[in-house]
Amino acid sequence: MKIRNIKTIISREYLTRVKKKSFLLITFLGPVFFAAIAILPSLIMFMAEDKGKQIGIVDESGIAISQFADTDAIDFTDYTGQCADSLKTQLESLGLDALVLISPVDPANNAVNVTAYSTSPMSVDMKEAISSRVNEAVEDYRLSLYEIDDLKQIMQDVKFNSTVTTYTLGEDGEEKISSSEVYMIISLVLSMIIYMFIAMFSGMVMQSVIEEKASRVVEVLVSSVKATELMFGKIIGVACVALTQFFLWIVLTAVLVTGVSSFIGLDSLMASATVQTEQMTQMTEGLGVDADMMGMAMPSLDTTAMAQDNEMAAILSTLKDLDYGTLIFSFFVYFALGYLLYASFFAAIGSAVENEADTQQLVMPVTIPLLIGFFIAFYAFKAPDSQIVFWGSMIPFTSPIVMLARIPFGVPVWELALSIGLLVATFVGCGWASAKIYRIGILMFGKKTTFKDLWKWLRQN
């Protein structure tokens, strides 16, 4: 192969793609999408709240009405003593969005039944606001039956939610506070990005090969350069496009997220997210689900400030002590090698077919290892040193994704070196095999290719 020819093909592929309208569109719309993912959930929580609702209460139990204090979103009106059947027919004239009827206390189980009437389906937030207040009233009533002074306060004082402060010990014995959640988030983000990029840009190589073959442009190209030079030039050219697009996405996404957060107010978004978390906790309790089991237990008031300080210190310390050099190096190495490996497969497949409809059967065996690697990486943060995660980070077909998910938790140098070495060796072997298939398949027309044909081409000299 001639390096000069490969450089020419790389330049052609790169300039042709970056000048396309589709490239510019995706490059500038991509950051909008990523920024929306970062901001939209909290923004929706902030905006999607019931406001100005009017609810009437008929409390036949006599124990719950004191719990229904007005909020910024809901105003409660006491209609206790009036006929509920008459009131529920006058909701619109009374200006009520709903009427809540609380039955007398059932002495058999010291509980009440709650019925709500509304002219339109009741929102989940409104239903939970009612349910949580009635639940608290019944709990207070049941505690009062024990006739123990300050029993409710005693039970609150007994409850304890521990917060675990974790430290990582360095080789010199130095203790550094750390946050497992930060490692988990970085692990998930890196594995998702590498999976998305390998799948997307490898598919782009296959599509380009199919287009050139279908238009017969490839026949002109292979008359000037070798088929293998064309294949590797195309693969590397698309890789350069990928890196350019990735860099622009990072810069533009950071600008958008910072701008939107400043305009809307980050404090408001965070406050809204906190309110939603508390509401979810109330929902699980109302459904009889142990909130602690759901991982949503809220710390007691006297430990909240300390827990928040420790958590923030752990997050900042973890972000400060991360080995960014290893992370960045590993990302580019595994992206480059993983992309080259899978792009060579996709290029070979593209050369063997005449249209995208014929690729389904051939692509499946290639995409399955990629998917398996993604699924392993998605759970790697739970046990980064487990056997399945370890071998997933060593096997070349899954290591580009799984190893990146392990690196934030710390990986011995020898494991990293072995994984990269195996990946390089596999790429060399698979690249050679793909080049043989590409050289023959790119000029084959009029026959649907099977795995038997690929094997025959691979064995030819």
Beta strands, then each sheet from edge to edge (+ up, - down):
strand 1: 53-59
strand 2: 74-78
strand 3: 98-102
strand 4: 114-118
strand 5: 166-169
strand 6: 175-178
sheet 1: 2+ 1+ 3+ 4-
sheet 2: 5+ 6-
end
